[in-house]
């Protein structure tokens, strides 16, 4: 979770966006790290409250598996 937060807060993304050198790439990376951080945050809170993580994990697996086969 800390890794995703650090990557999300990196100043490189803002620099790439404001200089238009790689705006699309930077915006996509920000969105990716925000999504990853949000998922980890939800999982952490769910676990801390003593709830079952399996339903959440199953939903995330359904989102992640198709991404494994995408070309980058």
C-alpha positions as a Markdown table, in Angstrom:
| # | Residue | x | y | z |
|---|---|---|---|---|
| 1 | Unk | 0.0 | 0.0 | 0.0 |
| 2 | Unk | 2.8 | 2.4 | 0.8 |
| 3 | Unk | 4.5 | 1.6 | -2.5 |
| 4 | Unk | 1.4 | 2.5 | -4.5 |
| 5 | Unk | 1.0 | 5.7 | -2.4 |
| 6 | Unk | 4.6 | 6.8 | -3.1 |
| 7 | Unk | 4.2 | 6.0 | -6.8 |
| 8 | Unk | 0.9 | 8.0 | -6.9 |
| 9 | Unk | 2.5 | 11.0 | -5.2 |
| 10 | Unk | 5.6 | 11.0 | -7.4 |
| 11 | Unk | 6.4 | 14.4 | -8.8 |
| 12 | Unk | 7.4 | 12.9 | -12.1 |
| 13 | Unk | 3.8 | 12.4 | -13.2 |
| 14 | Unk | 2.9 | 16.1 | -12.7 |
| 15 | Unk | 6.1 | 17.1 | -14.5 |
| 16 | Unk | 5.3 | 14.9 | -17.5 |
| 17 | Unk | 1.7 | 16.2 | -17.6 |
| 18 | Unk | 2.6 | 19.9 | -17.4 |
| 19 | Unk | 5.4 | 19.7 | -20.0 |
| 20 | Unk | 3.2 | 17.6 | -22.4 |
| 21 | Unk | 6.2 | 15.3 | -22.9 |
| 22 | Unk | 4.3 | 12.1 | -22.0 |
| 23 | Unk | 0.9 | 13.4 | -20.8 |
| 24 | Unk | -1.1 | 10.3 | -21.7 |
| 25 | Unk | 1.4 | 7.9 | -20.2 |
| 26 | Unk | 1.5 | 9.9 | -16.9 |
| 27 | Unk | -2.3 | 10.2 | -16.7 |
| 28 | Unk | -2.6 | 6.4 | -17.2 |
| 29 | Unk | 0.0 | 5.7 | -14.5 |
| 30 | Unk | -1.7 | 8.0 | -12.0 |
| 31 | Unk | -5.0 | 6.3 | -12.6 |
| 32 | Unk | -3.4 | 2.9 | -12.3 |
| 33 | Unk | -1.7 | 3.7 | -9.0 |
| 34 | Unk | -4.8 | 5.3 | -7.6 |
| 35 | Unk | -6.9 | 2.2 | -8.5 |
| 36 | Unk | -4.3 | -0.1 | -6.9 |
| 37 | Unk | -4.1 | 2.1 | -3.7 |
| 38 | Unk | -7.9 | 2.3 | -3.4 |
| 39 | Unk | -8.2 | -1.5 | -3.7 |
| 40 | Unk | -5.5 | -2.1 | -1.1 |
| 41 | Unk | -7.1 | 0.5 | 1.2 |
| 42 | Unk | -10.5 | -1.3 | 1.0 |
| 43 | Unk | -8.9 | -4.6 | 1.6 |
| 44 | Unk | -7.0 | -3.3 | 4.6 |
| 45 | Unk | -10.1 | -1.8 | 6.2 |
| 46 | Unk | -12.1 | -4.9 | 5.5 |
| 47 | Unk | -9.5 | -7.1 | 7.2 |
| 48 | Unk | -9.1 | -4.7 | 10.1 |
| 49 | Unk | -12.9 | -4.8 | 10.7 |
| 50 | Unk | -12.8 | -8.6 | 10.9 |
| 51 | Unk | -14.7 | -9.1 | 7.7 |
| 52 | Unk | -14.1 | -11.8 | 5.1 |
| 53 | Unk | -11.8 | -10.8 | 2.3 |
| 54 | Unk | -12.7 | -13.6 | -0.1 |
| 55 | Unk | -15.6 | -11.7 | -1.8 |
| 56 | Unk | -13.4 | -8.6 | -2.4 |
| 57 | Unk | -10.5 | -10.7 | -3.6 |
| 58 | Unk | -12.6 | -12.7 | -6.0 |
| 59 | Unk | -13.9 | -9.5 | -7.5 |
| 60 | Unk | -10.4 | -8.1 | -7.9 |
| 61 | Unk | -9.2 | -11.3 | -9.5 |
| 62 | Unk | -11.9 | -11.0 | -12.1 |
| 63 | Unk | -10.6 | -7.5 | -12.9 |
| 64 | Unk | -6.9 | -8.5 | -12.9 |
| 65 | Unk | -6.9 | -11.7 | -14.9 |
| 66 | Unk | -8.0 | -10.1 | -18.2 |
| 67 | Unk | -5.3 | -7.5 | -17.8 |
| 68 | Unk | -2.7 | -10.2 | -17.7 |
| 69 | Unk | -3.4 | -11.0 | -21.4 |
| 70 | Unk | -3.4 | -7.4 | -22.7 |
| 71 | Unk | -0.5 | -6.2 | -24.8 |
| 72 | Unk | 1.3 | -3.1 | -23.4 |
